[in-house]
């Protein structure tokens, strides 16, 4: 009797689950897609770091050093013969994560058997990449000096934006965006689905309210809540974790406002493809896991295969995390972040537009 009862319940649950095409997608398609994506994208090794090299010596020895730096795929070098006074601007504008300045007497000192100082400027907003770059360059300097004892390259390192190389200064802006993503996306999706489950949504649909008014009425409250959460999370980041707050106020407010709107668009779309709150939660995390991986928060985007890198350009988390980190640590404003702002705005319009299309389609069903 026990076996028959359990067997009947198991068969019923399996049939009920497999009958729902959304659940079939979650069970079978999603794991395969995520495994393939994560398997190709996950690579902790720091590669292709944008690196500006100021060669003030312009001799065979300095050119050999640049050639060694370019080998192995660790650095994506851009060599310049002048303009070293603008080296810090390269880091601020994100044109480089590492700046190497080779002095004018580089070859002369090496040939004389003396140590040659090489200045190394690092973007400390990514402490892991900065530390790895230092170790790589030190090893490559030793490689250059293999046949030139007792001369050696003496690295003189200066780290911008995070002089103590604290990992939390890199991680906290990413967590900031992740928390904001989960809250705004889930709230929007669950709010709409909850009304559908309770039957009150149908009452709104048949009322003399236009579709765009209904959608705006659903989204604006969560846009306000998301903006309040930005303030709360910022306070925790600054006073709880000691994160410096160098962000100009207007860019900080505008970029976070646009990002919250983008996540509301994702939540709106999820509400149209989910029938229950449980499905909405599963769908949210199906979106969240790939979005985090492709944001560069956990694994460097430059180390990913090129086709995967192209996918990151449509990921709002990438622009949100990069902009948040640059604003808080570097004090970047519109001049430095205009590309992020435009990309985030275009992504937001696309997400809200697609979510609105699905929402209107759901209203007429």
Backbone torsions as a table, in degrees:
resi	resn	phi	psi	omega
1	UNK	NA	-44.3	179.9
2	UNK	-61.5	-47.5	-178.4
3	UNK	-62.7	-41.5	-179.2
4	UNK	-64.6	-41.4	179.9
5	UNK	-64.8	-47.8	-179.7
6	UNK	-63.4	-41.9	179.6
7	UNK	-60.2	-42.7	-179.8
8	UNK	-64.3	-41.9	179.8
9	UNK	-66.7	-41.1	179.2
10	UNK	-62.3	-46.1	179.7
11	UNK	-62.0	-42.4	179.7
12	UNK	-62.1	-44.8	-179.0
13	UNK	-64.6	-41.9	179.8
14	UNK	-64.1	-43.9	179.2
15	UNK	-63.5	-41.7	-178.2
16	UNK	-66.5	-39.2	179.6
17	UNK	-68.5	-46.5	-176.2
18	UNK	-72.2	-17.6	-180.0
19	UNK	-70.7	-26.9	-177.8
20	UNK	-87.9	116.1	-177.0
21	UNK	-65.7	-28.1	177.1
22	UNK	-66.4	-41.3	178.8
23	UNK	-68.4	-35.4	177.3
24	UNK	-62.7	-39.4	178.3
25	UNK	-64.2	-45.7	-179.0
26	UNK	-63.1	-39.4	-174.6
27	UNK	-75.3	-41.9	-169.8
28	UNK	-106.9	-44.9	-173.9
29	UNK	-80.0	-45.9	-175.4
30	UNK	-58.2	-46.6	179.9
31	UNK	-61.2	-38.7	-179.9
32	UNK	-66.6	-45.9	179.8
33	UNK	-60.4	-47.0	-177.2
34	UNK	-68.0	-37.4	178.6
35	UNK	-64.2	-43.4	178.5
36	UNK	-64.4	-44.8	-178.7
37	UNK	-63.0	-49.8	-177.3
38	UNK	-66.7	-37.7	-178.9
39	UNK	-62.4	-38.3	179.6
40	UNK	-81.7	-32.7	-171.5
41	UNK	-86.0	-29.1	-172.8
42	UNK	-76.0	113.9	176.7
43	UNK	-157.5	111.0	-176.8
44	UNK	-77.5	-15.2	-175.0
45	UNK	-68.8	133.5	179.5
46	UNK	-80.8	119.9	-178.7
47	UNK	-135.3	158.9	171.9
48	UNK	53.1	40.3	177.8
49	UNK	-67.1	126.1	176.8
50	UNK	-61.6	120.8	-173.0
51	UNK	-133.8	125.7	175.0
52	UNK	-102.0	127.5	179.7
53	UNK	-114.3	118.5	175.2
54	UNK	-94.2	107.1	-178.9
55	UNK	-94.6	91.3	-178.5
56	UNK	-84.6	-5.7	179.5
57	UNK	-95.9	-43.3	178.5
58	UNK	52.6	50.8	177.8
59	UNK	-121.4	176.6	180.0
60	UNK	-61.4	-35.2	-179.3
61	UNK	-68.6	-43.0	-179.8
62	UNK	-68.4	-38.3	178.8
63	UNK	-67.7	-34.8	176.3
64	UNK	-65.1	-39.2	177.9
65	UNK	-63.2	-42.8	178.7
66	UNK	-64.0	-39.7	179.0
67	UNK	-62.2	-41.4	178.9
68	UNK	-65.6	-39.5	177.7
69	UNK	-61.5	-34.6	-176.5
70	UNK	-78.7	-14.0	-179.4
71	UNK	-77.8	155.3	172.9
72	UNK	84.8	-10.6	177.3
73	UNK	77.8	10.7	-179.1
74	UNK	-79.5	-33.6	-177.2
75	UNK	-125.1	139.4	172.5
76	UNK	-104.7	94.2	-166.8
77	UNK	-89.0	144.7	170.4
78	UNK	-126.1	115.1	-175.6
79	UNK	-92.9	137.3	176.2
80	UNK	-133.8	148.9	-179.6
81	UNK	-101.4	-5.0	-179.5
82	UNK	-154.0	174.9	176.6
83	UNK	86.1	22.7	-177.9
84	UNK	-62.8	-20.6	178.1
85	UNK	-65.6	-19.1	179.6
86	UNK	-96.4	14.9	-175.0
87	UNK	-59.6	-41.7	-178.6
88	UNK	-65.0	-31.2	178.5
89	UNK	-64.9	-33.1	177.4
90	UNK	-58.5	-39.9	179.8
91	UNK	-73.3	-43.1	-177.6
92	UNK	-63.0	-39.4	-177.6
93	UNK	-85.8	4.3	179.0
94	UNK	63.7	21.6	174.0
95	UNK	-76.9	-20.0	179.0
96	UNK	-149.2	148.2	171.0
97	UNK	-99.4	-18.9	-179.7
98	UNK	-137.5	137.3	174.1
99	UNK	-124.7	126.9	178.4
100	UNK	-113.9	127.2	179.2
101	UNK	-115.4	111.0	179.2
102	UNK	-91.9	121.2	-174.6
103	UNK	-69.5	164.6	-176.1
104	UNK	-68.3	-22.3	-178.8
105	UNK	-105.4	28.3	-174.5
106	UNK	-59.4	-55.6	-177.0
107	UNK	-67.3	-38.4	-179.0
108	UNK	-60.3	-43.0	-179.2
109	UNK	-69.5	-39.8	179.4
110	UNK	-63.8	-44.6	179.9
111	UNK	-65.5	-25.4	178.9
112	UNK	-86.7	0.8	-179.2
113	UNK	77.0	19.2	-179.0
114	UNK	-101.7	159.2	174.1
115	UNK	-72.3	135.9	179.4
116	UNK	-109.7	117.4	-180.0
117	UNK	-74.1	131.3	174.7
118	UNK	-120.4	126.0	-177.9
119	UNK	-84.1	134.7	-177.7
120	UNK	-126.1	114.7	178.0
121	UNK	-105.4	130.6	-173.6
122	UNK	-122.7	145.8	172.1
123	UNK	-87.8	101.1	-175.4
124	UNK	-76.7	-1.8	177.8
125	UNK	-65.0	-23.8	171.0
126	UNK	-115.8	88.1	-172.4
127	UNK	-64.8	-35.5	-179.7
128	UNK	-64.6	-45.7	179.1
129	UNK	-64.7	-38.7	-179.3
130	UNK	-64.9	-45.2	178.8
131	UNK	-65.1	-41.9	179.3
132	UNK	-64.3	-41.8	179.2
133	UNK	-61.8	-41.0	178.6
134	UNK	-60.0	-45.4	-179.8
135	UNK	-65.4	-41.5	178.8
136	UNK	-60.6	-48.6	-176.4
137	UNK	-65.9	-36.7	177.0
138	UNK	-62.6	-43.6	178.5
139	UNK	-63.8	-39.6	-178.9
140	UNK	-70.9	-31.9	174.1
141	UNK	-64.8	-40.3	176.7
142	UNK	-64.2	-37.2	178.6
143	UNK	-64.3	-40.1	179.4
144	UNK	-64.9	-35.0	-175.1
145	UNK	-89.5	6.3	-175.0
146	UNK	-54.3	-42.6	-176.4
147	UNK	-102.9	18.0	-176.8
148	UNK	-130.4	45.5	176.6
149	UNK	-69.1	151.6	2.0
150	UNK	-92.5	15.5	-178.4
151	UNK	-67.5	153.1	176.5
152	UNK	-153.5	162.2	176.3
153	UNK	-93.2	127.4	-178.7
154	UNK	-106.1	109.0	-178.9
155	UNK	-78.7	127.3	174.2
156	UNK	-112.2	103.2	-168.3
157	UNK	-99.1	137.6	172.2
158	UNK	-133.9	128.2	-176.4
159	UNK	-108.3	125.6	178.2
160	UNK	-93.0	152.0	167.8
161	UNK	72.6	-23.0	178.1
162	UNK	-154.4	68.7	-171.8
163	UNK	-57.9	-30.8	-178.8
164	UNK	-87.5	1.6	178.4
165	UNK	55.1	44.0	179.8
166	UNK	-76.4	120.4	-178.7
167	UNK	-60.6	-30.6	-176.3
168	UNK	-67.0	-25.1	177.5
169	UNK	-67.5	-26.7	175.1
170	UNK	-81.4	-38.6	-172.3
171	UNK	-80.5	-39.1	-172.0
172	UNK	-61.0	-43.4	176.4
173	UNK	-59.3	-34.1	176.4
174	UNK	-67.6	-42.2	177.0
175	UNK	-64.0	-37.8	175.7
176	UNK	-50.9	-52.3	-177.4
177	UNK	-69.0	-38.9	-179.8
178	UNK	-62.6	-44.9	179.1
179	UNK	-61.9	-44.7	179.2
180	UNK	-61.2	-38.6	-179.9
181	UNK	-63.5	-49.3	-177.2
182	UNK	-62.5	-46.9	-175.6
183	UNK	-62.7	-52.5	-173.7
184	UNK	-69.8	-39.7	-178.8
185	UNK	-66.4	-49.0	-178.1
186	UNK	-65.0	-43.6	-178.4
187	UNK	-58.9	-45.5	-178.8
188	UNK	-64.1	-49.4	-176.9
189	UNK	-64.1	-48.3	-175.4
190	UNK	-68.2	-35.3	179.9
191	UNK	-60.1	-46.3	-178.5
192	UNK	-69.1	-43.7	-178.5
193	UNK	-67.1	-35.8	178.7
194	UNK	-60.7	-41.7	178.5
195	UNK	-66.9	-35.7	177.4
196	UNK	-66.1	-40.2	179.5
197	UNK	-66.5	-34.8	-178.6
198	UNK	-84.0	-10.7	178.9
199	UNK	86.9	-1.1	-178.9
200	UNK	-79.6	-20.8	-179.9
201	UNK	-65.7	-39.8	178.8
202	UNK	-63.0	-33.0	178.1
203	UNK	-66.2	-37.7	177.7
204	UNK	-67.9	-37.5	-177.6
205	UNK	-63.7	-40.7	-177.4
206	UNK	-84.0	-6.6	177.5
207	UNK	-76.4	163.3	-177.3
208	UNK	-76.6	49.9	178.4
209	UNK	-111.7	133.9	177.5
210	UNK	-71.9	155.5	-178.6
211	UNK	-59.6	-41.5	-178.4
212	UNK	-69.0	-30.6	177.1
213	UNK	-69.2	-40.5	178.0
214	UNK	-63.6	-43.5	-179.9
215	UNK	-65.1	-43.9	179.0
216	UNK	-63.7	-40.7	178.7
217	UNK	-63.1	-29.7	178.5
218	UNK	-79.6	-33.8	-172.3
219	UNK	-89.4	-37.7	-174.3
220	UNK	-59.7	-42.8	178.2
221	UNK	-58.4	-37.9	-178.8
222	UNK	-78.5	-22.9	171.9
223	UNK	-66.6	-40.7	177.0
224	UNK	-66.4	-46.0	179.5
225	UNK	-61.3	-42.6	178.8
226	UNK	-61.5	-39.7	178.6
227	UNK	-65.1	-40.2	176.3
228	UNK	-63.3	-40.3	178.7
229	UNK	-63.4	-33.2	176.3
230	UNK	-58.2	-44.2	179.1
231	UNK	-64.2	-46.0	-177.7
232	UNK	-63.4	-45.7	-179.0
233	UNK	-65.6	-37.1	178.1
234	UNK	-62.0	-42.6	179.9
235	UNK	-63.3	-41.3	178.6
236	UNK	-65.5	-41.8	-179.3
237	UNK	-62.6	-42.4	-175.9
238	UNK	-77.4	-49.9	-173.7
239	UNK	-90.2	-24.3	179.5
240	UNK	-87.5	-36.6	-176.2
241	UNK	-114.8	0.0	177.7
242	UNK	70.6	22.1	-179.7
243	UNK	-70.2	129.7	177.9
244	UNK	-67.0	145.4	179.7
245	UNK	-117.4	92.7	179.5
246	UNK	-104.8	7.4	-172.3
247	UNK	-70.0	131.5	168.2
248	UNK	-62.7	138.0	-168.4
249	UNK	-64.3	-46.3	-175.2
250	UNK	-65.0	-48.9	176.0
251	UNK	-60.7	-37.5	-179.7
252	UNK	-62.1	-46.8	-179.7
253	UNK	-65.9	-46.2	-174.5
254	UNK	-65.9	-46.6	-177.5
255	UNK	-65.2	-42.1	178.9
256	UNK	-68.6	-35.1	177.1
257	UNK	-62.9	-45.8	179.0
258	UNK	-64.4	-39.1	-179.4
259	UNK	-65.3	-42.9	177.3
260	UNK	-59.3	-41.6	178.2
261	UNK	-61.7	-38.7	178.3
262	UNK	-62.4	-42.8	-179.7
263	UNK	-69.4	-29.7	174.1
264	UNK	-66.1	-35.9	175.6
265	UNK	-62.8	-40.3	176.1
266	UNK	-63.7	-44.7	178.7
267	UNK	-62.1	-38.2	178.2
268	UNK	-63.4	-43.9	178.5
269	UNK	-63.1	-44.2	-179.8
270	UNK	-60.3	-36.5	-179.5
271	UNK	-66.3	-23.4	-178.4
272	UNK	-87.3	-16.2	-179.2
273	UNK	-109.5	3.4	-179.6
274	UNK	-119.0	140.2	179.3
275	UNK	-96.8	-26.7	-177.0
276	UNK	-128.4	165.2	178.0
277	UNK	-64.0	-35.5	178.7
278	UNK	-63.1	-42.0	177.3
279	UNK	-64.4	-36.9	179.3
280	UNK	-63.7	-41.5	179.2
281	UNK	-64.7	-44.9	178.3
282	UNK	-62.0	-43.1	-179.5
283	UNK	-64.8	-37.4	178.1
284	UNK	-60.9	-44.7	-179.0
285	UNK	-75.4	-25.8	171.7
286	UNK	-63.8	-35.3	175.4
287	UNK	-75.9	-39.5	-171.0
288	UNK	-68.0	-45.6	-175.5
289	UNK	-59.8	-53.9	177.6
290	UNK	-62.2	-36.5	-178.5
291	UNK	-63.7	-39.2	178.3
292	UNK	-66.8	-45.2	-179.6
293	UNK	-60.5	-41.0	-176.1
294	UNK	-87.5	8.1	-179.7
295	UNK	-91.2	-15.7	-174.4
296	UNK	85.1	4.0	-179.1
297	UNK	-68.5	-42.6	-176.4
298	UNK	-101.6	-34.2	-175.4
299	UNK	-133.8	136.7	-176.6
300	UNK	-61.4	131.5	179.4
301	UNK	-63.2	-36.9	-178.2
302	UNK	-63.7	-20.9	179.7
303	UNK	-88.2	-6.8	-179.3
304	UNK	-81.1	155.2	173.5
305	UNK	-58.3	149.8	-174.1
306	UNK	-57.9	-41.9	177.4
307	UNK	-60.4	-35.3	177.2
308	UNK	-69.5	-37.6	178.1
309	UNK	-59.7	-37.3	179.4
310	UNK	-63.2	-33.4	178.7
311	UNK	-64.4	-29.4	-177.2
312	UNK	-66.7	-20.2	-178.0
313	UNK	-71.1	-16.6	177.8
314	UNK	-104.5	12.8	-176.8
315	UNK	-99.7	111.3	-179.0
316	UNK	-63.4	-27.2	179.2
317	UNK	-63.1	-35.2	178.5
318	UNK	-58.6	-50.8	-177.1
319	UNK	-68.4	-37.0	-179.9
320	UNK	-64.2	-47.3	-177.5
321	UNK	-68.1	-45.3	-179.6
322	UNK	-62.3	-43.6	-179.7
323	UNK	-66.8	-41.9	-179.7
324	UNK	-61.4	-44.8	-178.7
325	UNK	-65.2	-42.7	-178.5
326	UNK	-68.5	-38.4	179.6
327	UNK	-67.6	-48.1	-174.2
328	UNK	-70.2	-42.4	-173.8
329	UNK	-91.6	-37.4	-175.1
330	UNK	-99.2	-18.1	-174.3
331	UNK	76.0	24.4	-177.9
332	UNK	-64.8	143.7	178.4
333	UNK	-120.3	-155.0	-176.9
334	UNK	-62.1	-36.5	-176.9
335	UNK	-62.1	-36.6	-178.3
336	UNK	-89.7	-25.8	-171.1
337	UNK	-112.4	15.6	-175.2
338	UNK	-63.8	-33.6	178.5
339	UNK	-65.0	-44.0	177.6
340	UNK	-61.9	-40.8	-178.2
341	UNK	-64.0	-46.3	-179.9
342	UNK	-64.9	-45.7	-179.3
343	UNK	-62.5	-41.3	179.9
344	UNK	-67.6	-38.4	179.2
345	UNK	-65.0	-45.5	179.8
346	UNK	-64.0	-43.1	178.3
347	UNK	-62.0	-40.7	179.9
348	UNK	-64.2	-44.8	177.9
349	UNK	-59.6	-42.9	179.6
350	UNK	-63.7	-44.8	-178.4
351	UNK	-66.6	-46.5	179.8
352	UNK	-66.2	-39.9	179.2
353	UNK	-62.8	-44.3	179.4
354	UNK	-68.2	-40.4	177.4
355	UNK	-63.5	-39.6	179.4
356	UNK	-66.7	-39.0	177.2
357	UNK	-60.5	-46.9	178.5
358	UNK	-64.9	-35.9	-178.5
359	UNK	-66.6	-45.0	178.9
360	UNK	-64.5	-37.7	178.4
361	UNK	-64.0	-37.2	179.7
362	UNK	-69.1	-33.3	-178.8
363	UNK	-65.9	-32.9	-176.7
364	UNK	-87.6	-6.5	-179.9
365	UNK	-77.3	NA	NA
